[in-house]
Structure formats: C-alpha cells, structure tokens
Amino acid sequence: MEENNAKFLRAAIDGCVETLADLLDNHGQCIDTPDTAAEDISSIQNTALHHAADHGNLEAVEFLLDRGA
C-alpha cells in the first residue's frame, strides 16, 4: 500500500488525474492519505490536495475536491 501512496502523491504533484482516479477507484487508495515520506519537513502530513495545489495543478485540485478531499 505504501507504493500506492507514493504513486498517488506523485500523481497529485504531476497533475495526473487519470492515475489519481485509477488509484482511488481500483486500488482502494484513501483520498486523505498524508505524505509521511516527504524529504521537506514542511511537507510531512500534506495530502494529495496540498501537493496538487502547491504545484498549481488546478485540474487535479478540482478532481480531488469533487471526490471529497
């Protein structure tokens, strides 16, 4: 599951809505999973929504909000 968490957070950073949807719909990903492996101490506990917003990925932000983030 940790691998899926990393993929989910990376998809939010990259703005890859298709990957976000796949992980949520087909792999049981929790939408509010915190980033516990962040290298930057200020990013620890950030969610996919935080990462998408921080990287200016509006489509990913809207998708995550529509899904209940």
Sequence and secondary structure as in RCSB ss.txt:
>XXXX:A:sequence
MEENNAKFLRAAIDGCVETLADLLDNHGQCIDTPDTAAEDISSIQNTALHHAADHGNLEAVEFLLDRGA
>XXXX:A:secstr
 HHHHHHHHHHHHHT HHHHHHHHHHS   TT    S SSGGGTT  HHHHHHHTT HHHHHHHHHTT 
